[in-house]
Structures are given as structure tokens and as C-alpha cells.
């Protein structure tokens, strides 16, 4: 990774795969959907901790090199000539370590109205009416209420990501972040990518927003959620009514803390559908 690494994190169903699909048009960049690096990093973190009785023989410098080696070894070929963007929702919780591993690294956090995230996941479940989704443990029962509740708890798919985002947003390394709203990316892709390139300190690139493609059919099918990482060819915002019961949709209206200027105590750069802040 001689040309560096950055991270994509934030909330699910908020444009991270779309962003990766756009970035990978640039021949200098390597980007993809959620990579296995996050899980391997956590496993290594456990292996070098006191959980391993032999870890007494591993000093602090060795720990740091072993953990950093997860990135170097995974990207030893792919990233040799490219800037790498690694995607995982856990990275928001690992900023204190990441800034030591990679002092120049920055993090793009994709965000979206939590109500619309819940709507998007429920829409995917209904589209795959004859599949059981691994998102919900392949449970054949449940209602829209039980599914949303499972997503919203602190260790749920959405609840964990939202708490992790808060941790990074209010933390001491918040200057490494840029938050990119899904509507900004889909309504104004050219302007939004311009802001992202400026944040990263990269030269502008002429992306083709009418021919953006990404699919991970094998991965999504194994998860019981076909279409989870499929990106439409044209970048555009699609207006639609929610399929959630009204009170369930309203439940999450106050969770988009990043839209409140008073909450931005660290002056994090935020790209919304309107003018960036």
C-alpha cells in the first residue's frame, strides 16, 4: 500500500457500495464492498491480547506490527500501485488504532435517514419473499416490527453502526472524518465526489455516473439477501413512499444527529443534499 489507504464506514444501506463502485472507476484507486480485513483485524486483536496466555511474549511494538500487517498482507498485490479504500462498519470504532497505523488515512462515513435505512432493508426482505435472510439469522417467522427491532438494538446491524458512528463523530479523531449523505451522493454525484476528492487531497477524476456497476451476487445469495450489494447502472435518487407502518417510520426521525449543526462540536465536514457543511 505504498500509495496509502483510506476507510469507508458509516451506516448500512447508505451508499457505501455505490461510493466504492464510483471510486473504482479511477484507475489509481482500489475499492470494493465490505472486505474481510475488519474481521481478520479483530481476530488478530484477540490473538495478541491477554486472552492468549502466550501474549505475554508479545510487546507493544510487535502488536502494532502484527495488526498493521493484516492490511499489508491482504493488499500486498492489489494495493501495490493503488490507493486502497477498505470498507467496514467497525472502522468507526477503531480510529485510535487506525491513526497510529496510517497517520495520513481519512475516513468517509456514508449516512442516511435511519427511517429510510429500515425501509430499504425491509424492502429487500419483501423483494426476496422466498429467501430467508442471514441479516435476521435465517428466521422464518417475525413481523416488520420484530425485524426493525432486531436491526435497531445496540448490537443489531443498524444500531451498532449508529453507535459506532457517534463514537467517531464525537471522538478525538473526528477531524479524519467526512460524512456523506446518501441523498447528496445520489442527487448530486459530481459535486459530492468533488468534495470527497478535495477532502482526500486527491486530483479530480472524471467519473461516469451513467455507467456505474457493482454486484456481489454470490455473496448476497449466500446471505439470503439477493440484491443487497447490487448497484444500479445510473446514479440517481429514486423517490418512493415508505413501506413501513407510519409510527414505525417516525420512530427514528430524531436519530440523524449529523443534521443538527449544534451537535457538530468537532466541526466534522458533512455533505448533505443541500450545501455542504
Steps between C-alpha positions, in 0.01 A plus 500: 500500500777739407245756380297491821172383641170661597189354656129491419266449791171635637147364475368204298287556187642852479707492183833342600486241220390768253787722613746213455362430153555864406848520652621187323446672165816692583792276397706631793249365754404160633158486668241229559212404729564397860834317505612215729776719645283625788420150624862387464616812687264424790619139509863613510416751773364213709802283423750760625294590808514348851231263375799309362712383794814513282438868418730586790782447249357758256611856568315816394704548187441144387127539560492810284695332219293181508177700480628732229625193316140389451454790258842468335463128441143512373576780256857394416415466129175691451621816665862504389435772242170638626334699774291250695152567643404231752134481600365381835257638757738413785761753389313782674581321828869454419612854419753522789682198357456589132658844540808334651519242222436753222560864605380638164183288478155656485154351539190550286183425698188438295182608676128502434173557682467201734132472410592456134773250589236289676270541201775393260580182694132409536449560129786258426342236728167527318663495159657166592178350635617139453842548663588507870748777573817456702446857617234353731668168572300324226193522723183396316267685738474858617327815386621834372502612865721217624734543204540874556548447873779250434670745268470788748646345818856590599649187350264496202603578146379862516526567875866397517593708196318805637676473838835449326441810289419703811822376661707626208301821444541620860846350553846652502578392143187648341717719278569184295133469405278620222130405513332447164121493492339247265278766343799725429683215327201393291352842422828685441768238431744723314505774763511247783795313352674833452469572873626149582805535275577836658473347849736217402748735333469309172501630145148525348385220272228499234263229623225359278185509713287346223701179493567396858472130570574272793355167602587227747237246407676197651561676832146638520339167412699322771366757746146438379474861386533519120551857386652619830811636327364554150558850363279645227675605180401868524560702816168661583267558792173307479202653677263249657252467788605299803372145549537524878200560727485877569580483872796270434640736237463799736677315781845585362443858388726642771795268443668697221715696747738615225229727355499709820771770472511538879600136535808543280732597785809370315424689176482181297463561128152387390361476147120522501261524208514878542821707531781308681581592859 
